[in-house]
């Protein structure tokens, strides 16, 4: 029995249309292949708390695609910090094959899964790094750093400060608007913009905060 059903494919196609994200046949096939790997490996590796495959299209794929317009408007060198099961980094890497995405996680099981996805889907624009964010020292600053339910805004900013510069945008994907967390934002970071995201099929609020650093 296939792990991914026609219902999943239809939900992805309709959801992407609602998000105004254009999917080619190849892109959709790769997203569904990634979903199949996520369902398969999740049973042994506990990659995501979402256990029901029928919830994964909205809560993982479409949630990741909801930030596509914001990524599209920025640079070519991206970091997904605390990537876990690969959200949003893998869907974004599939959508933007001309851009480079580094997926960073300190959990060895999760980076093994991410490496397997890279190999099976032939994602040449993807790099997987098994390291703690504080210890990671890339060759150059990233143009964008994204996190999805990784940490508080304070920790996200402090732990990744050394990975960006004055041109970098930090994209924090959140549920409820994090008013309390904003009070603790480090003095050298400010919110450039905040957006409420409408994710097809997702219950509850979703927000994106775009941060910049004042050098």
N, C-alpha and C positions, 0 to 999 in steps of 0.2 A: 504494500500500500504506500502510495506517495505521501511524503511528509507535507508537501505543499499541494493544495487542491485548487481547482478552477475558481472556487469561491475566494481564496486568498488573492489570486491573480486579478479577479474582478474588483475586489476591494482596493487593491493597490492602484489599479488603473483609474478607478473613479475618484479615489482620494487624491491622487496626483493632479487630476484635472481640477478638482476643487481648490487645490493649492496653487494652481496655475504653473505647475512644474511639468515640462514636456519630457515624456519618456519615450525613447526609441524602443523598438522591439528588443534590441540587444541589451539596452539598459534595464528594461523590465525583467528580462530573463536573468540577468546577473543579480538583481535585487532579490528575486525569488530563489535563486540558487544560494545566495547568502542566507536567506531566511531558512531554507532547508538545513543548511549546516548548523545554524543557530539552534534549531529545534533538536537536531540529532545530538549535538555536543552538550546541550544544556542538561540533558538527563544525567550525565556523568560529571560535568564540570561546574554545574551551578553558575552559569554565566549571567543569568538574569533571574530576578524574583518572579517574573511573569512566566508561569508554567504552562498556561493554556495557549497552544499555537494560534487559536482563533483570535487572541488578543494582540498577537505580536505585530500584525500588519499596521494597526493604528498606533500602538504604544511604542513601537520601535522604528519601523520603516517610515511611516508618515510623520511621526514626531521628528525624526532626523531630517526629513525633506522640508519640514516647515521653515527651516533657516536658510534654505537654498538662495532666496533673493538677497540675503544679507552677505552670504559668502561670495556670491557672484559679483557683488559690488566692490569686493576687497581684493587682496593680493593673491599670490600664487603659492605661497609656502605656509602650510598650515600644521598646527599641532592639535591633536585631540588628547587632552590630558586626563588620566584616569579613564581610559577608553573602555575598560571592562570587556563587554561582549562586542565592542566595535561601533557603538552608537555615540555620536553621529558620524564618526570618521569614515567607516566603510561605505555607507550609502553616499556620502559626499564624494569620496574617491571614485565611486562608480559613475556619479553624475558629472564629475569634472576630471576626465582622464588627463587633461593638459596641465593640471595643477598637482603639486606634491603634498602628500599628507603623511605626517608622522603620527603613529598611534603609540602612546606611552602608557604603560601600566606596570605596577610593581608586583603583580600576581603572575607567577610563572605559568599556571594553568591557562590563564586568560591570554597571555601573550603567545602560548603554543597554539591556541585556537585561532588567534588573529593571523599568525604565520600560515596556518593551514588554509585559511580563507584567501590570503594573498596568493598562495601557490595555486589553489584550485581554480580561482577566478582570474588568474593571470593579471593581477593588478600591479603593473610595473611602476605605478606612481605612488605606491604605498610602502612605507617603512615601518617596521614594528620594533619598538625599543622596550626591553625589559629592564626597568630601572625605577628608582624613586625620583620623583620630580625634582626634589631639592638637589640631587646629585647629578642630574642630567645637564650636560654642557654641549649644546649644539655648536656647529661652526659659525652660524650667523643667526641673528634674531629672526623670529617668525613674523610673518605679516599678519597672521591671525592665530589666536589661541582659543580653542573652544572647549567647554566642559558641559557635561550633562549630568546633573545630580551628583557632582563630584565632591563638593565641599561647600562651606560657607563662602560668601564673597570675600571676606577678610582673608581666609586661608588661600583661596584661589589666587588672589592678588599677590599675597606675600610669597607663596610657594613658587609662583611662575614669573615674578618680577624680572629675574635675571634672563628670562627667555625671550623678552621683547624689548622694544625701544619706543621712542616717541611716536613712531608711525604705526606701531602694532595696535590692533584692536583685540580686546578680550571679549569673547562672546560667552555669556553665562546663561545656560538654559535652565529655567526654574519652573516650578509649579505656580504656587501663589506668589504674588508680587512681594519680594523679600524686604519689606520696609525695615524690619529690625536689623537685618544684615547690613543694610545701607548705612545705618548709624555707625557701624564699626569699620566702614571702608577706609583703608589707609589713606593718609593725607595726600600722597602723590598719585592717587587714582581718582578719576571722576567718571560719572555716567554721561556718556556722549548721547545715548538715546535709549529709550525703553519701549518695548513693543509687546502687545498682547497677541499671542499666536492662537489661531483657530485650527486645531488639528482634527481632521475628519475622524469620527468614531471615538475620540478621546473624551472621557468624562473628566470634569474638573478643569481648573485654569492652567494655562501654560503661558509663560512669559519669557522674553529674551531681553537681557540687559547687555548693552554694548559699552564697554569701558575703555578708557584711554589713560595713559600714564603721563603725568606732567613731570618732565625732567628738569 
